[in-house]
């Protein structure tokens, strides 16, 4: 995961039932490279842009379990606090805060106009 300042986009994810076609399109368009992440149970392909130190996004293989999507994630200091603030501003929780075994905390929200996005806090150093 690329290092990004707090309150900036630090990750993106594209969910698709057609990963080979999606990788071909973005690979040819932006010269992105892809590496299968075998550390988790999800079928996930990390995306690295030319000249980047590491991946900044991923392609999640849906296998038809959900509609195709694209979402960005903003790096925040405190996911729960950000979720609460988003709700105060008229946003809605799509996926409540969840912490992975590796310590990454993530949530998905809708803004007040209905746009889907995510927030995350990296594991403690």
The first five atom37 places (N, CA, C, CB, O) and aatype in JSON, in Angstrom:
{
  "aatype": [20, 20, 20, 20, 20, 20, 20, 20, 20, 20, 20, 20, 20, 20, 20, 20, 20, 20, 20, 20, 20, 20, 20, 20, 20, 20, 20, 20, 20, 20, 20, 20, 20, 20, 20, 20, 20, 20, 20, 20, 20, 20, 20, 20, 20, 20, 20, 20, 20, 20, 20, 20, 20, 20, 20, 20, 20, 20, 20, 20, 20, 20, 20, 20, 20, 20, 20, 20, 20, 20, 20, 20, 20, 20, 20, 20, 20, 20, 20, 20, 20, 20, 20, 20, 20, 20, 20, 20, 20, 20, 20, 20, 20, 20, 20, 20, 20, 20, 20, 20, 20, 20, 20, 20, 20, 20, 20, 20, 20, 20, 20, 20, 20, 20, 20, 20, 20, 20, 20, 20, 20, 20, 20, 20, 20],
  "atom_mask": [
    [1, 1, 1, 1, 1],
    [1, 1, 1, 1, 1],
    [1, 1, 1, 1, 1],
    [1, 1, 1, 1, 1],
    [1, 1, 1, 1, 1],
    [1, 1, 1, 1, 1],
    [1, 1, 1, 1, 1],
    [1, 1, 1, 1, 1],
    [1, 1, 1, 1, 1],
    [1, 1, 1, 1, 1],
    [1, 1, 1, 1, 1],
    [1, 1, 1, 1, 1],
    [1, 1, 1, 1, 1],
    [1, 1, 1, 1, 1],
    [1, 1, 1, 1, 1],
    [1, 1, 1, 1, 1],
    [1, 1, 1, 1, 1],
    [1, 1, 1, 1, 1],
    [1, 1, 1, 1, 1],
    [1, 1, 1, 1, 1],
    [1, 1, 1, 1, 1],
    [1, 1, 1, 1, 1],
    [1, 1, 1, 1, 1],
    [1, 1, 1, 1, 1],
    [1, 1, 1, 1, 1],
    [1, 1, 1, 1, 1],
    [1, 1, 1, 1, 1],
    [1, 1, 1, 1, 1],
    [1, 1, 1, 1, 1],
    [1, 1, 1, 1, 1],
    [1, 1, 1, 1, 1],
    [1, 1, 1, 1, 1],
    [1, 1, 1, 1, 1],
    [1, 1, 1, 1, 1],
    [1, 1, 1, 1, 1],
    [1, 1, 1, 1, 1],
    [1, 1, 1, 1, 1],
    [1, 1, 1, 1, 1],
    [1, 1, 1, 1, 1],
    [1, 1, 1, 1, 1],
    [1, 1, 1, 1, 1],
    [1, 1, 1, 1, 1],
    [1, 1, 1, 1, 1],
    [1, 1, 1, 1, 1],
    [1, 1, 1, 1, 1],
    [1, 1, 1, 1, 1],
    [1, 1, 1, 1, 1],
    [1, 1, 1, 1, 1],
    [1, 1, 1, 1, 1],
    [1, 1, 1, 1, 1],
    [1, 1, 1, 1, 1],
    [1, 1, 1, 1, 1],
    [1, 1, 1, 1, 1],
    [1, 1, 1, 1, 1],
    [1, 1, 1, 1, 1],
    [1, 1, 1, 1, 1],
    [1, 1, 1, 1, 1],
    [1, 1, 1, 1, 1],
    [1, 1, 1, 1, 1],
    [1, 1, 1, 1, 1],
    [1, 1, 1, 1, 1],
    [1, 1, 1, 1, 1],
    [1, 1, 1, 1, 1],
    [1, 1, 1, 1, 1],
    [1, 1, 1, 1, 1],
    [1, 1, 1, 1, 1],
    [1, 1, 1, 1, 1],
    [1, 1, 1, 1, 1],
    [1, 1, 1, 1, 1],
    [1, 1, 1, 1, 1],
    [1, 1, 1, 1, 1],
    [1, 1, 1, 1, 1],
    [1, 1, 1, 1, 1],
    [1, 1, 1, 1, 1],
    [1, 1, 1, 1, 1],
    [1, 1, 1, 1, 1],
    [1, 1, 1, 1, 1],
    [1, 1, 1, 1, 1],
    [1, 1, 1, 1, 1],
    [1, 1, 1, 1, 1],
    [1, 1, 1, 1, 1],
    [1, 1, 1, 1, 1],
    [1, 1, 1, 1, 1],
    [1, 1, 1, 1, 1],
    [1, 1, 1, 1, 1],
    [1, 1, 1, 1, 1],
    [1, 1, 1, 1, 1],
    [1, 1, 1, 1, 1],
    [1, 1, 1, 1, 1],
    [1, 1, 1, 1, 1],
    [1, 1, 1, 1, 1],
    [1, 1, 1, 1, 1],
    [1, 1, 1, 1, 1],
    [1, 1, 1, 1, 1],
    [1, 1, 1, 1, 1],
    [1, 1, 1, 1, 1],
    [1, 1, 1, 1, 1],
    [1, 1, 1, 1, 1],
    [1, 1, 1, 1, 1],
    [1, 1, 1, 1, 1],
    [1, 1, 1, 1, 1],
    [1, 1, 1, 1, 1],
    [1, 1, 1, 1, 1],
    [1, 1, 1, 1, 1],
    [1, 1, 1, 1, 1],
    [1, 1, 1, 1, 1],
    [1, 1, 1, 1, 1],
    [1, 1, 1, 1, 1],
    [1, 1, 1, 1, 1],
    [1, 1, 1, 1, 1],
    [1, 1, 1, 1, 1],
    [1, 1, 1, 1, 1],
    [1, 1, 1, 1, 1],
    [1, 1, 1, 1, 1],
    [1, 1, 1, 1, 1],
    [1, 1, 1, 1, 1],
    [1, 1, 1, 1, 1],
    [1, 1, 1, 1, 1],
    [1, 1, 1, 1, 1],
    [1, 1, 1, 1, 1],
    [1, 1, 1, 1, 1],
    [1, 1, 1, 1, 1],
    [1, 1, 1, 1, 1],
    [1, 1, 1, 1, 1],
    [1, 1, 1, 1, 1]
  ],
  "atom_positions": [
    [[0.84, -1.17, 0.0], [0.0, 0.0, 0.0], [0.89, 1.24, 0.0], [-0.95, 0.0, 1.21], [1.79, 1.36, 0.83]],
    [[0.63, 2.13, -0.9], [1.44, 3.33, -1.03], [1.26, 4.23, 0.18], [1.09, 4.08, -2.31], [0.17, 4.32, 0.75]],
    [[2.35, 4.91, 0.58], [2.24, 5.88, 1.66], [1.58, 7.13, 1.1], [3.63, 6.21, 2.28], [2.03, 7.68, 0.09]],
    [[0.53, 7.57, 1.74], [-0.18, 8.77, 1.32], [-0.47, 9.59, 2.56], [-1.49, 8.43, 0.54], [-0.69, 9.02, 3.64]],
    [[-0.49, 10.91, 2.44], [-0.81, 11.73, 3.6], [-2.27, 11.5, 4.04], [-0.58, 13.22, 3.28], [-3.12, 11.13, 3.24]],
    [[-2.52, 11.73, 5.32], [-3.88, 11.62, 5.82], [-4.8, 12.54, 5.03], [-3.95, 11.96, 7.33], [-4.39, 13.61, 4.58]],
    [[-6.04, 12.1, 4.86], [-7.1, 12.83, 4.15], [-6.85, 12.95, 2.66], [-7.25, 14.2, 4.74], [-7.39, 13.84, 2.0]],
    [[-6.02, 12.05, 2.12], [-5.83, 11.97, 0.67], [-6.17, 10.56, 0.21], [-4.37, 12.36, 0.26], [-6.23, 9.63, 1.02]],
    [[-6.39, 10.4, -1.08], [-6.69, 9.08, -1.63], [-5.43, 8.23, -1.52], [-7.18, 9.17, -3.11], [-4.38, 8.57, -2.05]],
    [[-5.56, 7.11, -0.82], [-4.41, 6.24, -0.59], [-4.54, 4.88, -1.24], [-4.19, 6.07, 0.87], [-3.58, 4.11, -1.24]],
    [[-5.71, 4.56, -1.8], [-5.92, 3.25, -2.4], [-7.15, 3.32, -3.29], [-6.07, 2.15, -1.32], [-8.05, 4.12, -3.05]],
    [[-7.19, 2.49, -4.3], [-8.41, 2.33, -5.1], [-8.62, 0.85, -5.34], [-8.32, 3.12, -6.45], [-7.7, 0.04, -5.23]],
    [[-9.86, 0.52, -5.67], [-10.18, -0.88, -5.93], [-11.18, -0.94, -7.08], [-10.73, -1.59, -4.66], [-12.14, -0.16, -7.13]],
    [[-10.96, -1.87, -7.98], [-11.88, -2.12, -9.07], [-12.37, -3.55, -8.9], [-11.21, -1.89, -10.49], [-11.58, -4.49, -8.93]],
    [[-13.66, -3.72, -8.73], [-14.25, -5.05, -8.61], [-14.8, -5.47, -9.96], [-15.36, -5.08, -7.53], [-15.54, -4.72, -10.59]],
    [[-14.45, -6.67, -10.4], [-14.86, -7.1, -11.74], [-14.99, -8.61, -11.84], [-13.87, -6.6, -12.76], [-14.28, -9.37, -11.19]],
    [[-15.9, -9.02, -12.68], [-16.02, -10.42, -13.03], [-15.18, -10.76, -14.25], [-17.48, -10.76, -13.3], [-15.12, -11.92, -14.67]],
    [[-14.52, -9.73, -14.82], [-13.68, -9.94, -16.01], [-12.28, -9.37, -15.76], [-14.33, -9.27, -17.27], [-11.89, -8.37, -16.37]],
    [[-11.53, -9.99, -14.85], [-10.23, -9.44, -14.46], [-9.21, -9.37, -15.59], [-9.67, -10.25, -13.35], [-8.47, -8.39, -15.69]],
    [[-9.16, -10.38, -16.45], [-8.16, -10.36, -17.53], [-8.41, -9.18, -18.47], [-8.2, -11.68, -18.32], [-7.48, -8.49, -18.88]],
    [[-9.67, -8.94, -18.81], [-10.02, -7.82, -19.68], [-9.73, -6.49, -18.98], [-11.5, -7.9, -20.1], [-9.22, -5.56, -19.6]],
    [[-10.05, -6.4, -17.71], [-9.82, -5.17, -16.94], [-8.33, -4.88, -16.85], [-10.43, -5.29, -15.53], [-7.91, -3.74, -17.04]],
    [[-7.52, -5.9, -16.56], [-6.08, -5.7, -16.49], [-5.51, -5.3, -17.85], [-5.38, -6.98, -15.98], [-4.64, -4.42, -17.92]],
    [[-5.98, -5.92, -18.92], [-5.5, -5.56, -20.25], [-5.8, -4.1, -20.55], [-6.13, -6.47, -21.32], [-4.93, -3.37, -21.03]],
    [[-7.03, -3.66, -20.26], [-7.44, -2.29, -20.54], [-6.57, -1.29, -19.78], [-8.9, -2.09, -20.17], [-5.96, -0.41, -20.39]],
    [[-6.51, -1.42, -18.46], [-5.75, -0.46, -17.64], [-4.25, -0.6, -17.84], [-6.1, -0.63, -16.17], [-3.52, 0.38, -17.77]],
    [[-3.79, -1.83, -18.07], [-2.37, -2.03, -18.34], [-1.93, -1.31, -19.59], [-2.07, -3.51, -18.47], [-0.88, -0.67, -19.62]],
    [[-2.74, -1.42, -20.65], [-2.4, -0.74, -21.9], [-2.62, 0.76, -21.81], [-3.23, -1.31, -23.05], [-1.85, 1.53, -22.38]],
    [[-3.66, 1.19, -21.1], [-3.96, 2.62, -20.99], [-2.93, 3.36, -20.14], [-5.36, 2.81, -20.4], [-2.44, 4.41, -20.55]],
    [[-2.6, 2.82, -18.97], [-1.75, 3.53, -18.01], [-0.4, 2.85, -17.76], [-2.49, 3.66, -16.7], [0.4, 3.34, -16.97]],
    [[-0.14, 1.73, -18.42], [1.08, 0.97, -18.22], [1.18, 0.41, -16.8], [2.3, 1.85, -18.53], [2.28, 0.26, -16.26]],
    [[0.03, 0.11, -16.2], [0.01, -0.5, -14.88], [0.48, -1.94, -14.97], [-1.41, -0.42, -14.26], [0.3, -2.6, -16.0]],
    [[1.08, -2.42, -13.88], [1.43, -3.83, -13.77], [0.61, -4.45, -12.64], [2.96, -4.02, -13.53], [0.11, -3.74, -11.77]],
    [[0.49, -5.76, -12.67], [-0.39, -6.46, -11.74], [0.33, -7.65, -11.13], [-1.67, -6.92, -12.45], [1.1, -8.34, -11.79]],
    [[0.05, -7.87, -9.85], [0.63, -9.01, -9.13], [-0.46, -9.6, -8.26], [1.87, -8.58, -8.28], [-1.13, -8.88, -7.52]],
    [[-0.65, -10.9, -8.36], [-1.67, -11.56, -7.54], [-1.22, -11.57, -6.09], [-1.94, -13.01, -8.04], [-0.11, -11.99, -5.77]],
    [[-2.11, -11.09, -5.22], [-1.87, -11.1, -3.78], [-2.44, -12.4, -3.23], [-2.51, -9.84, -3.07], [-3.66, -12.58, -3.18]],
    [[-1.57, -13.28, -2.82], [-2.02, -14.59, -2.33], [-2.06, -14.65, -0.81], [-1.11, -15.68, -2.86], [-2.15, -15.73, -0.24]],
    [[-1.99, -13.48, -0.14], [-1.95, -13.48, 1.32], [-3.33, -13.6, 1.96], [-1.29, -12.22, 1.8], [-3.42, -13.92, 3.14]],
    [[-4.39, -13.36, 1.22], [-5.73, -13.4, 1.8], [-6.62, -14.37, 1.08], [-6.35, -12.03, 1.79], [-6.19, -15.07, 0.16]],
    [[-7.87, -14.41, 1.5], [-8.82, -15.34, 0.88], [-9.47, -14.76, -0.37], [-9.89, -15.73, 1.87], [-10.07, -15.5, -1.15]],
    [[-9.36, -13.44, -0.58], [-9.94, -12.8, -1.76], [-9.05, -13.03, -2.98], [-10.13, -11.29, -1.52], [-7.83, -13.15, -2.85]],
    [[-9.66, -13.08, -4.14], [-8.89, -13.11, -5.39], [-8.58, -11.65, -5.71], [-9.69, -13.83, -6.57], [-9.44, -10.91, -6.2]],
    [[-7.36, -11.24, -5.44], [-6.99, -9.84, -5.49], [-5.71, -9.67, -6.28], [-6.84, -9.27, -4.08], [-4.75, -10.42, -6.08]],
    [[-5.68, -8.7, -7.17], [-4.51, -8.41, -7.98], [-4.07, -6.98, -7.66], [-4.81, -8.59, -9.52], [-4.79, -6.03, -7.96]],
    [[-2.91, -6.82, -7.05], [-2.41, -5.49, -6.71], [-1.95, -4.77, -7.96], [-1.26, -5.58, -5.69], [-1.39, -5.38, -8.88]],
    [[-2.21, -3.47, -8.0], [-1.89, -2.62, -9.15], [-0.75, -1.69, -8.77], [-3.14, -1.8, -9.61], [-0.78, -1.03, -7.74]],
    [[0.27, -1.65, -9.64], [1.39, -0.73, -9.44], [1.55, 0.12, -10.69], [2.71, -1.5, -9.13], [1.6, -0.39, -11.81]],
    [[1.63, 1.43, -10.48], [1.83, 2.38, -11.59], [3.31, 2.49, -11.9], [1.24, 3.78, -11.23], [4.15, 2.22, -11.04]],
    [[3.65, 2.87, -13.13], [5.06, 3.02, -13.49], [5.77, 4.01, -12.56], [5.18, 3.48, -14.95], [5.26, 5.09, -12.29]],
    [[6.94, 3.63, -12.08], [7.74, 4.5, -11.23], [7.33, 4.51, -9.77], [7.69, 5.87, -11.75], [8.0, 5.15, -8.95]],
    [[6.24, 3.84, -9.41], [5.77, 3.82, -8.02], [6.61, 2.84, -7.21], [4.28, 3.44, -7.95], [7.12, 1.85, -7.73]],
    [[6.73, 3.13, -5.91], [7.48, 2.26, -5.0], [6.72, 0.99, -4.65], [7.82, 3.02, -3.74], [7.32, -0.01, -4.23]],
    [[5.41, 1.02, -4.81], [4.6, -0.14, -4.47], [3.2, 0.03, -5.0], [4.57, -0.36, -2.96], [2.9, 1.02, -5.65]],
    [[2.34, -0.93, -4.73], [0.98, -0.86, -5.25], [0.18, 0.28, -4.63], [0.26, -2.18, -5.0], [0.41, 0.68, -3.49]],
    [[-0.77, 0.8, -5.42], [-1.64, 1.88, -4.94], [-3.1, 1.52, -5.14], [-1.32, 3.19, -5.66], [-3.99, 2.35, -4.9]],
    [[-3.36, 0.29, -5.57], [-4.73, -0.13, -5.77], [-4.79, -1.61, -6.06], [-5.38, 0.65, -6.9], [-3.78, -2.31, -6.03]],
    [[-6.0, -2.07, -6.34], [-6.15, -3.48, -6.62], [-7.37, -3.77, -7.47], [-6.23, -4.25, -5.35], [-8.31, -2.99, -7.55]],
    [[-7.31, -4.92, -8.1], [-8.46, -5.44, -8.83], [-8.96, -6.65, -8.05], [-8.09, -5.81, -10.32], [-8.23, -7.62, -7.84]],
    [[-10.2, -6.56, -7.63], [-10.82, -7.66, -6.87], [-11.68, -8.46, -7.81], [-11.65, -7.12, -5.66], [-12.56, -7.91, -8.48]],
    [[-11.45, -9.74, -7.86], [-12.2, -10.62, -8.74], [-13.52, -10.96, -8.05], [-11.39, -11.91, -9.09], [-13.53, -11.54, -6.97]],
    [[-14.64, -10.6, -8.69], [-15.94, -10.77, -8.05], [-16.54, -12.15, -8.25], [-16.88, -9.74, -8.58], [-17.37, -12.58, -7.44]],
    [[-16.15, -12.86, -9.3], [-16.74, -14.16, -9.6], [-18.26, -14.11, -9.62], [-16.27, -15.19, -8.59], [-18.92, -15.11, -9.31]],
    [[-18.83, -12.95, -9.98], [-20.28, -12.81, -10.08], [-20.99, -12.65, -8.76], [-20.83, -13.97, -10.77], [-22.22, -12.7, -8.72]],
    [[-20.25, -12.46, -7.65], [-20.86, -12.34, -6.33], [-21.37, -10.93, -6.04], [-19.88, -12.74, -5.27], [-22.13, -10.74, -5.08]],
    [[-20.98, -9.94, -6.83], [-21.47, -8.58, -6.66], [-21.3, -7.84, -7.99], [-20.71, -7.84, -5.51], [-20.52, -8.27, -8.84]],
    [[-22.01, -6.74, -8.17], [-21.87, -5.98, -9.42], [-20.46, -5.38, -9.53], [-22.92, -4.86, -9.49], [-19.78, -5.18, -8.53]],
    [[-20.04, -5.12, -10.75], [-18.75, -4.45, -10.97], [-18.79, -3.06, -10.35], [-18.42, -4.36, -12.48], [-19.84, -2.43, -10.27]],
    [[-17.63, -2.58, -9.9], [-17.55, -1.27, -9.26], [-16.14, -0.74, -9.32], [-18.02, -1.35, -7.79], [-15.19, -1.46, -9.63]],
    [[-16.01, 0.53, -9.02], [-14.71, 1.17, -8.8], [-14.9, 2.09, -7.6], [-14.19, 1.97, -10.08], [-15.9, 2.81, -7.51]],
    [[-13.95, 2.06, -6.68], [-14.07, 2.84, -5.44], [-12.7, 3.36, -5.04], [-14.69, 1.97, -4.3], [-11.68, 2.7, -5.28]],
    [[-12.67, 4.54, -4.45], [-11.42, 5.05, -3.9], [-11.51, 5.05, -2.38], [-11.12, 6.48, -4.43], [-12.59, 5.12, -1.8]],
    [[-10.34, 4.97, -1.74], [-10.24, 4.97, -0.28], [-9.35, 6.12, 0.17], [-9.69, 3.61, 0.25], [-8.27, 6.32, -0.37]],
    [[-9.82, 6.87, 1.16], [-9.08, 7.98, 1.73], [-8.42, 7.52, 3.03], [-10.01, 9.2, 1.98], [-9.05, 6.86, 3.85]],
    [[-7.15, 7.87, 3.2], [-6.4, 7.53, 4.41], [-6.83, 8.5, 5.52], [-4.84, 7.6, 4.17], [-6.77, 9.71, 5.34]],
    [[-7.26, 7.97, 6.66], [-7.68, 8.8, 7.79], [-6.99, 8.32, 9.06], [-9.22, 8.76, 7.97], [-6.52, 7.19, 9.13]],
    [[-6.92, 9.2, 10.04], [-6.3, 8.83, 11.32], [-7.17, 7.86, 12.12], [-6.03, 10.09, 12.15], [-6.67, 6.94, 12.76]],
    [[-8.5, 8.08, 12.08], [-9.42, 7.3, 12.91], [-10.67, 6.99, 12.09], [-9.79, 8.06, 14.23], [-11.47, 7.89, 11.82]],
    [[-10.84, 5.74, 11.71], [-11.97, 5.35, 10.86], [-13.3, 5.59, 11.58], [-11.85, 3.88, 10.45], [-14.21, 6.16, 10.99]],
    [[-13.42, 5.16, 12.82], [-14.69, 5.31, 13.55], [-15.08, 6.78, 13.67], [-14.59, 4.67, 14.95], [-16.25, 7.13, 13.48]],
    [[-14.12, 7.63, 13.97], [-14.39, 9.07, 14.08], [-14.82, 9.64, 12.73], [-13.13, 9.81, 14.6], [-15.74, 10.46, 12.66]],
    [[-14.16, 9.21, 11.66], [-14.51, 9.68, 10.33], [-15.9, 9.22, 9.93], [-13.48, 9.21, 9.3], [-16.66, 9.99, 9.34]],
    [[-16.24, 7.98, 10.24], [-17.58, 7.46, 9.94], [-18.63, 8.27, 10.69], [-17.68, 5.96, 10.33], [-19.64, 8.66, 10.1]],
    [[-18.4, 8.54, 11.96], [-19.35, 9.33, 12.75], [-19.52, 10.73, 12.15], [-18.9, 9.43, 14.21], [-20.64, 11.23, 12.04]],
    [[-18.42, 11.35, 11.78], [-18.48, 12.7, 11.19], [-19.22, 12.67, 9.85], [-17.05, 13.26, 10.99], [-20.0, 13.57, 9.56]],
    [[-18.98, 11.64, 9.04], [-19.68, 11.52, 7.75], [-21.19, 11.42, 7.97], [-19.17, 10.28, 6.97], [-21.97, 12.03, 7.24]],
    [[-21.59, 10.65, 8.98], [-23.02, 10.53, 9.27], [-23.61, 11.87, 9.71], [-23.26, 9.47, 10.36], [-24.73, 12.21, 9.33]],
    [[-22.86, 12.63, 10.5], [-23.31, 13.97, 10.92], [-23.53, 14.88, 9.72], [-22.29, 14.61, 11.87], [-24.4, 15.75, 9.74]],
    [[-22.74, 14.66, 8.67], [-22.81, 15.5, 7.47], [-23.8, 14.98, 6.44], [-21.43, 15.61, 6.84], [-23.9, 15.52, 5.34]],
    [[-24.54, 13.92, 6.79], [-25.57, 13.4, 5.89], [-25.15, 12.16, 5.12], [-25.95, 14.44, 4.93], [-25.9, 11.68, 4.27]],
    [[-23.98, 11.63, 5.41], [-23.52, 10.4, 4.75], [-24.14, 9.17, 5.4], [-22.0, 10.3, 4.8], [-24.76, 9.25, 6.46]],
    [[-23.95, 8.03, 4.75], [-24.49, 6.77, 5.25], [-23.38, 5.72, 5.26], [-25.69, 6.29, 4.39], [-22.49, 5.73, 4.42]],
    [[-23.47, 4.81, 6.22], [-22.51, 3.72, 6.31], [-22.98, 2.58, 5.4], [-22.37, 3.22, 7.79], [-24.12, 2.13, 5.48]],
    [[-22.09, 2.14, 4.53], [-22.36, 1.0, 3.65], [-21.77, -0.27, 4.27], [-21.77, 1.24, 2.22], [-22.44, -1.29, 4.35]],
    [[-20.51, -0.18, 4.7], [-19.84, -1.27, 5.41], [-19.23, -0.66, 6.66], [-18.73, -1.97, 4.5], [-18.37, 0.22, 6.55]],
    [[-19.65, -1.09, 7.85], [-19.13, -0.49, 9.08], [-17.64, -0.75, 9.27], [-19.9, -1.02, 10.28], [-17.07, -1.63, 8.62]],
    [[-17.01, 0.01, 10.15], [-15.58, -0.18, 10.39], [-15.25, -1.63, 10.75], [-15.11, 0.74, 11.51], [-15.91, -2.26, 11.58]],
    [[-14.22, -2.13, 10.08], [-13.75, -3.5, 10.29], [-12.23, -3.45, 10.36], [-14.24, -4.47, 9.15], [-11.6, -2.73, 9.59]],
    [[-11.65, -4.19, 11.28], [-10.2, -4.27, 11.38], [-9.75, -5.67, 10.96], [-9.72, -3.94, 12.82], [-10.26, -6.68, 11.46]],
    [[-8.8, -5.71, 10.04], [-8.27, -6.98, 9.56], [-7.3, -7.56, 10.58], [-7.58, -6.8, 8.18], [-6.85, -6.84, 11.48]],
    [[-6.96, -8.84, 10.47], [-5.97, -9.42, 11.37], [-4.62, -8.68, 11.31], [-5.77, -10.89, 11.03], [-3.88, -8.68, 12.3]],
    [[-4.3, -8.06, 10.17], [-3.04, -7.33, 10.04], [-3.11, -5.93, 10.64], [-2.65, -7.23, 8.58], [-2.1, -5.23, 10.68]],
    [[-4.3, -5.51, 11.11], [-4.42, -4.21, 11.77], [-4.93, -3.08, 10.9], [-3.13, -3.83, 12.31], [-5.0, -1.95, 11.37]],
    [[-5.28, -3.34, 9.66], [-5.85, -2.33, 8.78], [-7.32, -2.16, 9.15], [-5.69, -2.72, 7.28], [-8.05, -3.14, 9.23]],
    [[-7.76, -0.92, 9.38], [-9.16, -0.65, 9.68], [-9.78, 0.05, 8.48], [-9.31, 0.2, 10.97], [-9.22, 1.02, 7.97]],
    [[-10.93, -0.45, 8.04], [-11.55, 0.04, 6.81], [-13.06, 0.15, 6.98], [-11.21, -0.88, 5.62], [-13.65, -0.62, 7.74]],
    [[-13.68, 1.1, 6.27], [-15.14, 1.23, 6.22], [-15.5, 1.77, 4.84], [-15.68, 2.18, 7.36], [-14.68, 2.37, 4.16]],
    [[-16.75, 1.54, 4.44], [-17.26, 2.11, 3.2], [-18.48, 2.94, 3.51], [-17.59, 1.0, 2.16], [-19.3, 2.59, 4.36]],
    [[-18.59, 4.06, 2.81], [-19.63, 5.05, 3.07], [-20.28, 5.51, 1.78], [-19.05, 6.25, 3.83], [-19.79, 5.23, 0.68]],
    [[-21.39, 6.23, 1.93], [-21.96, 7.02, 0.85], [-21.93, 8.46, 1.32], [-23.42, 6.55, 0.48], [-22.24, 8.75, 2.47]],
    [[-21.55, 9.37, 0.42], [-21.61, 10.78, 0.78], [-23.06, 11.25, 0.75], [-20.73, 11.63, -0.17], [-23.95, 10.46, 0.45]],
    [[-23.31, 12.51, 1.06], [-24.68, 13.02, 1.15], [-25.4, 13.0, -0.2], [-24.66, 14.43, 1.69], [-26.63, 13.09, -0.23]],
    [[-24.67, 12.88, -1.31], [-25.28, 12.8, -2.63], [-25.37, 11.36, -3.14], [-24.5, 13.65, -3.63], [-25.83, 11.12, -4.26]],
    [[-24.94, 10.38, -2.32], [-25.08, 8.98, -2.67], [-23.86, 8.33, -3.31], [-26.2, 8.83, -3.57], [-23.94, 7.18, -3.73]],
    [[-22.73, 9.05, -3.41], [-21.52, 8.48, -4.0], [-20.83, 7.54, -3.01], [-20.57, 9.6, -4.44], [-20.69, 7.86, -1.83]],
    [[-20.4, 6.41, -3.5], [-19.78, 5.37, -2.68], [-18.27, 5.61, -2.61], [-20.08, 3.95, -3.27], [-17.62, 5.85, -3.63]],
    [[-17.7, 5.55, -1.4], [-16.26, 5.69, -1.2], [-15.87, 4.96, 0.07], [-15.83, 7.19, -1.14], [-16.73, 4.51, 0.83]],
    [[-14.57, 4.85, 0.3], [-14.1, 4.17, 1.5], [-13.09, 4.99, 2.25], [-13.51, 2.83, 1.14], [-12.53, 5.96, 1.72]],
    [[-12.85, 4.61, 3.49], [-11.82, 5.22, 4.31], [-11.05, 4.09, 4.97], [-12.43, 6.19, 5.38], [-11.59, 3.01, 5.2]],
    [[-9.77, 4.35, 5.28], [-8.99, 3.35, 6.0], [-7.93, 4.01, 6.85], [-8.35, 2.35, 5.04], [-7.48, 5.13, 6.57]],
    [[-7.53, 3.3, 7.89], [-6.38, 3.67, 8.72], [-5.39, 2.52, 8.65], [-6.8, 3.98, 10.21], [-5.76, 1.36, 8.87]],
    [[-4.13, 2.84, 8.33], [-3.14, 1.77, 8.25], [-2.89, 1.14, 9.62], [-1.83, 2.31, 7.67], [-3.2, 1.74, 10.65]],
    [[-2.33, -0.05, 9.63], [-1.97, -0.67, 10.91], [-0.99, 0.21, 11.68], [-1.36, -2.07, 10.67], [-0.2, 0.95, 11.09]],
    [[-1.05, 0.12, 13.0], [-0.11, 0.87, 13.83], [1.33, 0.41, 13.52], [-0.43, 0.66, 15.36], [1.58, -0.77, 13.27]],
    [[2.24, 1.36, 13.52], [3.64, 1.05, 13.17], [4.29, 0.19, 14.22], [4.46, 2.32, 12.98], [5.46, -0.17, 14.08]]
  ]
}
